[in-house]
Amino acid sequence: MKKKRLEIKDKLIISIDVSKKNDVISLCKRINNKVTTLKLGLEVIYSTDFSIIETVKSFGYKILLDLKLLDIPNTVTGAINSIYKLNIDMVTIHVLGGKEMLSVARDKLQELSERNKELPPLMFGVTILTSLGSVDLRGMGFKDGYLSTVLNLAGVAIDSGIEGIICSPNEVRAIREKFGNNFYIATPGIRLKRDSAGDQKRINTPGNAVLNGSDFIIAGRSITGKDNIEENIEIYLNEISKALKSNESYKSN
Ligand code: C5P
């Protein structure tokens, strides 16, 4: 897959995790189009309704719809018919649903988009939630800890033909070393040095995520939980930009 060239403001995706339509609107205004894409997930969608997508788009944002789909292939494909009509730019699905579920969901999105002569939304497979550590995984029967579990799931996602995966910033380098660069990686679990981890366990800074090879930084509370959102976004964009420059000078040496 050929990846698009991304601007720095495309690389930072801000996660909107609030329950009132007015709070969503207020964040759309306070973010002031300093980034291209906002992520809407379970909290926003279940507390409002799908029309919130049009509201957010009316401010000029692209949408990552974080639905984390997980079901049998037939059910997920059925849902894709309706998700396609929402006109979103990216959507998430759990890799744990298996290769067939991922492939049929992705093929359905592709088929619907081609029929309308549009580019399909990018499909991102969630490997292991960034709120889980090795102890959690062992407790659930994953004997190998998170790194090899994430690597196995990344392999399944890439084989299925979906465009990207989601993992913590700390696994990106190993994934790039094993599977290369022809797919997108988006990383939540992002914190600045000053932030507390909260419920996230596998965290790192935006700069380190980009240095490791992440294409998209997904950040929520570290940006939206502070008073001066625009100033926070600037800090993020600067870190991302520095890391990109340092990756480029590494490549040219
Ligand atoms: O506030 P914070 O930056 O921790 O928010 C991270 C966002 O990314 C949340 O909306 C969460 O649902 C989402 N996410 C995640 N881990 C994943 C996939 C998505 O934290 N593996």
Residues whose N, C-alpha, C, O or C-beta is under 5 A from the ligand:
A	BS01	C5P	S15 D17 G41 V126 I128 L129 T130 I166 P188 G189 I190 Q200 I218 A219 G220 R221 S222
